[in-house]
Amino acid sequence: MTKADLVEIIFEKVGLSKKEAQDIVEIIFNTIKQSFVEGESVKIPGFGTFNVRKKAARRGRNPQTGEELVISPRRVLTFKASNQLKEAIER
């Protein structure tokens, strides 16, 4: 599913124009993205929780050369599905 698919669904089910539906989808995604940038988690009841996690620096190696290096600290996005979503997938 793509953003365009979401816009089409909103257009068909809600009755807004495609431009209005596209604006709504963009606003939602931009708001969620800004929350991630600020390090906040996003919880969508019945769907799941997105968390921004900090990973510490660690040692690693280049698999081609075997050279050891330090992998810099970074932030990663994780997702934990809600129980309702897990049950819906299992059906």
C-alpha positions as CSV (number, residue, x, y, z in Angstrom):
1,M,0.0,0.0,0.0
2,T,1.2,3.5,-0.9
3,K,0.3,7.0,0.0
4,A,-1.6,7.2,-3.2
5,D,-3.6,4.2,-2.2
6,L,-4.5,5.8,1.1
7,V,-5.5,9.0,-0.7
8,E,-7.8,6.9,-3.0
9,I,-9.4,5.1,0.0
10,I,-10.1,8.4,1.8
11,F,-11.5,9.9,-1.5
12,E,-13.8,7.0,-2.0
13,K,-15.0,6.4,1.6
14,V,-15.1,9.9,3.0
15,G,-16.1,11.8,-0.1
16,L,-13.4,14.5,0.1
17,S,-11.7,15.7,-3.0
18,K,-8.5,14.0,-4.0
19,K,-6.5,17.1,-3.2
20,E,-8.1,17.4,0.3
21,A,-7.5,13.7,0.9
22,Q,-3.8,14.1,-0.2
23,D,-3.4,17.0,2.1
24,I,-4.8,15.1,5.1
25,V,-2.4,12.1,4.4
26,E,0.6,14.4,4.1
27,I,-0.3,16.3,7.3
28,I,-0.6,13.0,9.2
29,F,2.7,11.6,7.9
30,N,4.5,14.9,8.5
31,T,3.2,15.0,12.1
32,I,4.3,11.5,12.7
33,K,7.7,12.1,11.1
34,Q,8.2,15.2,13.3
35,S,7.4,13.2,16.4
36,F,10.1,10.7,15.4
37,V,12.6,13.5,14.8
38,E,11.9,14.9,18.3
39,G,12.4,11.4,19.8
40,E,8.8,10.8,20.8
41,S,7.0,7.5,20.4
42,V,3.8,7.3,18.4
43,K,1.0,5.0,19.7
44,I,-1.9,4.1,17.5
45,P,-4.5,2.2,19.5
46,G,-5.5,-1.1,17.8
47,F,-2.4,-0.9,15.5
48,G,0.8,-0.6,17.4
49,T,3.5,1.6,18.9
50,F,6.5,3.2,17.1
51,N,9.5,4.0,19.3
52,V,12.7,5.8,18.6
53,R,15.6,4.0,20.3
54,K,19.2,5.0,20.8
55,K,21.8,2.5,19.9
56,A,25.2,2.9,21.5
57,A,28.5,2.9,19.6
58,R,29.9,-0.6,19.1
59,R,32.7,-2.4,17.5
60,G,32.2,-4.1,14.2
61,R,34.2,-5.2,11.2
62,N,34.1,-4.9,7.5
63,P,33.1,-8.4,6.2
64,Q,35.0,-8.0,2.9
65,T,38.4,-6.9,4.4
66,G,38.0,-8.1,8.0
67,E,39.1,-4.6,9.2
68,E,37.8,-3.7,12.6
69,L,36.0,-0.4,13.0
70,V,33.7,1.5,15.3
71,I,30.0,1.8,14.4
72,S,28.8,5.2,15.5
73,P,25.9,5.7,17.9
74,R,22.6,6.2,16.1
75,R,18.8,6.3,16.6
76,V,16.6,3.6,15.1
77,L,12.9,3.3,14.7
78,T,11.2,0.2,16.1
79,F,7.6,-1.0,15.9
80,K,5.6,-3.2,18.2
81,A,2.3,-4.4,16.9
82,S,-0.8,-4.3,19.2
83,N,-2.5,-7.5,20.3
84,Q,-5.5,-6.6,18.1
85,L,-3.3,-6.3,15.0
86,K,-1.5,-9.6,15.8
87,E,-4.9,-11.4,16.2
88,A,-6.2,-9.9,13.0
89,I,-3.1,-11.1,11.1
90,E,-3.5,-14.6,12.6
91,R,-7.1,-15.0,11.4
